Structure formats: C-alpha cells, structure tokens
C-alpha cells in the first residue's frame, strides 16, 4: 500500500548477494511492473524500485524483525515522498 494511492501484489526474491528482483501487480488494472533492488545493512533494510512506463518509484524500508510479516518505510515518486507498507502473504503449497 503506497500512500493510499496504489495497492497491489509485490513479489520479491533475494539472491545470495542481496540483490532483489520481482514484480508489482497493480490492483487497479492488473498490469505487471518490474522490480529491482538491494537488501541493505542491517540485513532487514531494503531499497527497491518499481519501473512504471513513464517513471520509476523508489522505496526504502525495513522488514519487521519479529516474524518478518511486514515491511514499512517511505517512497519517492518523482518529487513526492510518501509512506508505504507491505504485508507478507505466504504461498500455499
């Protein structure tokens, strides 16, 4: 959830070197947008960018360290800064 303006499903994968890849699927139109980023220091810090058709939006956040069920932080879209949060949904296997 981004500032009450955007919502959708964010899928993230982290490789052994801490690089993040994935996708954002918009609730508005179902479109898929590429995500890239990096896990930071401390290890529960993350920065990632969603590449929309005309612009990119950068997110900086921290994974909750208790059970790792959420990320909260800030985002920057063009010159506008806002807050965001994401809740973890476990895959049903």
N, C-alpha and C positions, 0 to 999 in steps of 0.2 A: 504494500500500500504506500503510494507516494503522495504525500500532502493532500490526500483526499481527492486527487485529480486522476490518478492512474491506479489501476489494480490489474492483477493477472497472476499467472503462474510463472515463477522463476525457477529454472533448473540450473544447478551449479555442480560442476565437478572440479576437483582439485587434484593435480598430479603430484608426483613426489617432490618436485622442485617448488611447489606452492603456486604454480600458475593456475588460474581459474578460467574455465570455459563453460559455455552453456547457452541458454536461450531464455528469452522473456516472451510469454504468450499473452497478448493483450485480452482482457475481459471484454473490451469494447468491440473489437472486430475479429478476434481470434488470430490476428497476424502474429508471425514469429519474428523476433529480432535477436541478432547475435549478441552474446555477452562475452567479454574478456576481462581479465583482471589478475590480481595477485593477493595471496594471503600475506599479511604483514608480520610485524614484530610489535607486540606479542602475537603468538600464533592464532589468537581468536580475533585479530583485526583483519579486515578485508577491504579492498578497494576494487570496484568493478565498473565497467562502462557498458551501457546498452546503446547499440548503434541503430538509431532510427533512420528513416530515409533521408531526412534533411539535416539532422543534428545528432549529437551524442549527448548522453546524460551520464554523469559520473556519480557514483555512490561510494561513501566511505562509512564503514560501520564496524560494530563489534558483535560477535556471536556471544550469546549469553553463555556463561561458563558452567552454570549449574547442570542443566541437562541438554544444553545446545539446541533448544527448541525454537529460538528466535534470533534475529539479527535486528539491531536498531542503529540508526545513525542519521546522516544528512546526505542530501543530494544536491547537485548543481546542474541546472538545465539552462543553457545559455547564460544569462547573468543572474538568474533567480535561484536562490538557495532555499531549501525546504527540508523537512524531516521525512524519514521513511521507516517502515518496519516490515519484516517478513517473518512469517511463522512456518516452521518446518512441518511438512506433511510426509509421513513415512510411506514408502512404496508398499503396496500389499503384494506379497509374493506367495 
